[in-house]
Amino acid sequence: MKRVLWQNSLYYSRIIYDVTMANTEDLGARVFGARIRARRKYNDFTLNELAVRAGISRAALSKIERGEQDTSVSNAMGLSRALGVDVGELLAPPEVFITPSHSIPAHSAYGRGTLRRDLPAPQENMEVVHYRLDPHCETASFAAHRSGSRETFFVLAGAIEIVTIDRRTTLRVGDCAQAPGDVPHQLSNPGDEPAELMLIIV
């Protein structure tokens, strides 16, 4: 085990955590680099663009993203400003949050033969839902979500029909579909076996 200390001078606090060594690479540096790369791509910056904005060289940034170079506090703060994210978020140790099954509420009031479980969402303005529909059952009609929202459907078992005003779209196991969330719709199981799907609304 190696003891790693990150100094967050912006908040005059320290984040201390233990990491294991794998192939002589520092896990903390790899986590930090992965976060920088993800944020850079989210902001649609090239390596050169972010390096210029953060005041570091392109070569140094490339090594940071690959987890091959430790980052000074000044570089970390420069990158956080360039990316528009809190430096503490970039430096915080990775955490896994577990919600026990018994703590996830299940609702059967969304239609005959329908069970809905609202899973914890990783961010605001997002819903993550698990549905189970008995054979030949359907949900009640869903009102339109907020304007501009999108839904992603992924079928885990059986078959699911997405029913809108003008069409019925059938999805089978492993199929994934995206659709506007700001129009009324409902879900139906046309098959003889129970159906399950994951629904993400953003």
N, C-alpha and C positions, 0 to 999 in steps of 0.2 A: 504494500500500500504506500502511496505517496501523498503527503500532505500538501495541498495547494491553497494558496492564499490569494484571493483577488481583492484589491483595494478599490473601493468605489468612493472616490474623493468627492463626487457630486453630492452624495448624501452623507458623507463622513461616516460611512459604515463599512463593515467588512463581511464578506461572504466566504465562509470557510467550509470546505467539504473534502471528503476523502474520495479519491479516484483510484482505480486500478490501472496498471500499465499493461498495454497490449501492443506487442511489436514495437516497444520503446516509444510509442506515441502517447502523448498526454491526452487523456480523455477530455479534460476540461478544454483544452485547445481545440479539439475536434468538434466538441459541442458548440463552442463559440464560433468556429469557422462555418459550421453548417447553418447556424442562425444568420450569420452575415450573408452567406450565399443566398439563403431563402429570401431574406429581406431585399437583397439587391435585385433578385429576379422579380419579386413582387412590385418593386418600384420601377422595373424595366430599365435598370442602369446596366451599362457594360462595365467590365472591369476598369477600363480607363476612366469612364465617367465617375465612378464611385471613388477611385483613387484620387482623382483631382479634387473632388468635393471634400474628401476627408483629409487631404494634404499628406498622403503617403504615396509611395511608389507602386506602380502596377505589379511589379515582381513581389513586393512585400505583401500586397493584398492577396495575390494568388496563393502565396504560401499560407497566409492566415486562413483563407477559405478551405484549404486542404488540411488544416490542422497541423501544419509542419513548422509553425513559428508561433512562439508565445507573443502575446500582445501587451504593450505597455498601457498604462492608464490613459496617457494622452492620446494614443492611437485609438483606444476603445472609445473614448469620449468623442474624438473626431468622427469616427465611423457612426456612432449613435446620432450625432447631430446631422450628418449627411443623409442618414436613412430615416430621420424623423422618428426615432424610437428611444425610449428610456434606456440609458446605459445599464441600469440594474437588470432590465429584462434580458439584455444580451449576456450578462455575466452570471445570472442566477443559475444554480445547479439544476439539472433536469429533474423533473418530478413526475411521478405517475400517480394519478388520482383514481382510486377505485371506489365505485359505488356498488355495494352488495346488491344482489338480485332482489332481496326482500325489501330493499329501500326504494326500488323503482316502481312507481305506481302503475297499476294496470286498470284500464277502464273498459267497460263493456257497453257503454251507453252511446256508442258511435254507429250502431246498426245491429241488426239481428245476426248472431253468429260471428261477431267481430270483437277482437280483443286488441286494444291499443296500449302501448307502453311508451311513455315519453321519457327518453333517455337524456341524461345531462348533456348539454351542448357546450362545446369548447369555447364559444364566443357569443357575444350579444347578437341579437337579430338573427339567430339561427335556431332551427328546431331539428332535432334528430328523433325520429319516431319508428318504432317497430310495430308492424301490423300482422295479425294472424286472422285469416278469414276461413270459416268453415266452408265446405263444398256448397256451391250454388247460393252463396250469401253475398251481400254487398253492404257497404257502409252507407250511412246517411249522406246526403249531399253536403259537400263542404262549401262554405262561403268563400268568396275570393279573398286571398291574402292581400297584404299591402301592395300597392302599385309597384311594378318592377321586380317583384319577387320571382324566384325560380325554384323549381322542385326537381330533385334527382331521385329516381326510383330504381331500386335494385332488388330483383326477385331472388329470394333465398330458397323457396320451395313452391312447387305447384305452378299455377298460372294466375296472372292478374290482368284484369282489364281496367284501363283508365278510361272513364266515361266522361266526356265533355258534351257540350250542347250539340255539336255537329258530328261527333265520331266516337268510336270505341276502338281503343288500341290495345292489343293483346301482347303481354310480355310473359316469357317463360323463364325457367330457372337459369340464372346467370345473365339474363338480359338486363340492360341498364338503359334508362331513358331520362331525358330532361324535358321539361315542359314549363310554360308560364304558370306561376302560382296565383296570378291575379285574375283568374277566371273561375267560375263555379265548376266543380267536378266531383266525382265520387269514384270509389274503387269497388271492383266486383271480382268474385272468384267463379269462373265459368266451369271449373273442373269438378271431378268426383273425389278429389283429395284436398286436404287442407292446404292453404297457400300462405306464404309468409313473405314479407318484403320489408326493406329498410327505406325510409323516406327522409330526405334531408331538404329542408326549406331554408333558403337564404334570401 
